[in-house]
């Protein structure tokens, strides 16, 4: 009887130990699964954080690239504006120089015209009859004196340079001016000047 009881007790103890072992194994398995689940969650959170960080980095790089592009466009626009300003300044300088040269040319032309008018006025005031009077005086006192075209192109004592053409012989005068001395004297001063220039006595 005692042996049976001892065997039953041993079986009971063995069963309790088996149940306890199974319970412990199940507990350890559940703990391991919980740890694995936690590790998986942590890994997923880490991956999500890394993805978010990469996304934020890409967005920051895109913003930086856009800012750089805007800055480069701004610099290019400023460079174009500076170049346009430079071109405008060169244009203004060229126009100012052209205006200055034009004014100087007009001033020279006006001065030349004034000198020409003064010369013509001086000739107009000169006694047109002086050569004829001198020639008449020579006639009265002796042989009439004339000069050639070549001689009259230079200064001659006693000959008014402004009216030296009247000292040509009548036929030479007619040939040179296409008219008589009396006809020549009746012309306007500007016409006389033009004819004298043409004949080389101006």
Secondary structure, DSSP 8 states (H G I E B T S, - for coil): -HHHHHHHHHHHHHHHHHHHHHHHHHHHHHHHHHHHHHHHHHHHHHHHHHHHHHHHHHHHHHHHHHHHHHHHHHHHHHHHHHHHHHHHHHHHHHHHHHHHHHHHHHHHHHHHHHHHHHHHHHHHHS-TTHHHHHHHHHHHHSS-----HHHHTS--TT--GGGGGGGS-HHHHHHHHSS-HHHHHTS-HHHHHHHHHHHT--
